Amino acid sequence: MSNRYAVILAAGQGTRMKSKLYKVLHPVCGKPMVEHVIDQIKKLHIQDMVTIIGHGAEMVKAQLGNVCSYALQEEQLGTAHAVMQACPRLEGKQGVTLVVCGDTPLIRAETMEALFKQHEESSAKATILTASIENPTGYGRIIRNDSGFVEKIVEHKDATEEERKINEINTGTYCFDNIALFEALKNVSNDNVQGEYYLPDVIEILKKQGEVVTAFQTNEFEETLGVNDRVALSEAERIMRHRTNEAHMRNGVTIIDPATTYIETDVEIGRDTVIYPGSMVKGKTIIGADCQIGPNTEIDSCKIGDATVIRHSVANDSLIGDRVNIGPFAHIRPKSAISDDVKIGNFVEIKKSNFGTGSKASHLSYIGDAEVGSNVNIGCGSITVNYDGKNKFLTKIEDDVFIGCNSNLVAPVTIGKGSYVAAGSTITKNVPGEALSIARARQENKENYVQKLNFKK
């Protein structure tokens, strides 16, 4: 196998998106378009990957990091001009260069690998990724000779009536012999209405030199979809979501209603987990086996163990153990760690807290900045009072504690092992282990007091 290089075209602003966000950074299923492309290219044993940046260059570099090198296209003067910016990095190297657009988030590594293989086996100087569509209006047509090699690419506006009947179109993705590519780029002219340098002109130059140009036709036109506006972005979302959901189902996950289930591409889900309608699973979430997620649940960047149930709830950036029962209408906020066999019930909020094995907060509680031990029961309406308006403080609840309903634990405070807090208490001092703490006003009944108020009835 020859050396392989890749050039990703990601310099355009994308004016048709009508957005302050640069086109290739618009997300599809939670990940910027260009990152989808690069993730697929990384599977191809590429020696050097160059991303051509222009508009929003610093934002693109910040998003992608050091997974590739960069070349700046200060003026956007066409696709050939963009590839020229990679000359200092790639010119003169032996091998094959893949050129792909950063706004084609649906392209697969398998398709690009097949393109490489076709190129290498045919000893061509250029190989075009093509697709066949029912209505090719607006696309460049692939004209082949009797041997199946490419004779030329004809743009729609320049095509004859007979040529317009051809359904095989240029997708804008190519493989080139690297040395031939950069030699041909020197001869590309901008003598056209737009005054730009176009990459398909390289094909014409190579043909005039008598070189072999071939094509590989993908069976799925949709994976070559270029996103140029919000309508195409929505279509890419739909296709990517369907593809992602289908992959999980084929791997043993039950998705009750794929049409109403949103799962981002980096999510991992174990076998026999069931995802109910209206659920969103985002980020780098990992869900174990035999779980039940949803309905109407949002999970973002969490690690969830086996046999856990989360219903009608939100969980973000947290660790959740095995056999945990969360919801309905619970909120697990970032940096929380929920241990095994825990119950977090309806309208309970957990924030930046460790919640020990077998503990329960069954309803209507707020637990923030807390360390909760094992086998703790937190009664209805109880809260950790962790914020004084300026600073956050820790509440520590040791093992086997019982917190009565409607209790306030004013941090910093420690509730000792095995102790009880009476219902309705406001705890401002540490509670020793095995103690009963009562911190509430003594009840006093004033008989016949209402009559003194002289309320009119």
PyMOL commands that set and color helices and strands:
alter all, ss='L'
color gray80, all
select helices_A, chain A and resi 15-17+23-25+33-44+57-64+79-84+87-90+109-122+156-158+161-164+178-185+200-208+221-224+230-250+258-260+449-452
alter helices_A, ss='H'
color red, helices_A
select strands_A, chain A and resi 4-10+27-28+31-32+48-53+69-72+96-101+126-132+141-144+150-154+168-177+213-218+254-255+262-263+268-269+274-275+280-282+286-287+292-293+298-300+303-304+309-310+314-316+319-320+325-326+331-332+337-338+343-346+349-351+354-355+360-363+366-368+370-372+377-378+383-385+395-397+402-403+408-410+413-415+420-421+426-427+436-437
alter strands_A, ss='S'
color yellow, strands_A
deselect
rebuild
show_as cartoon
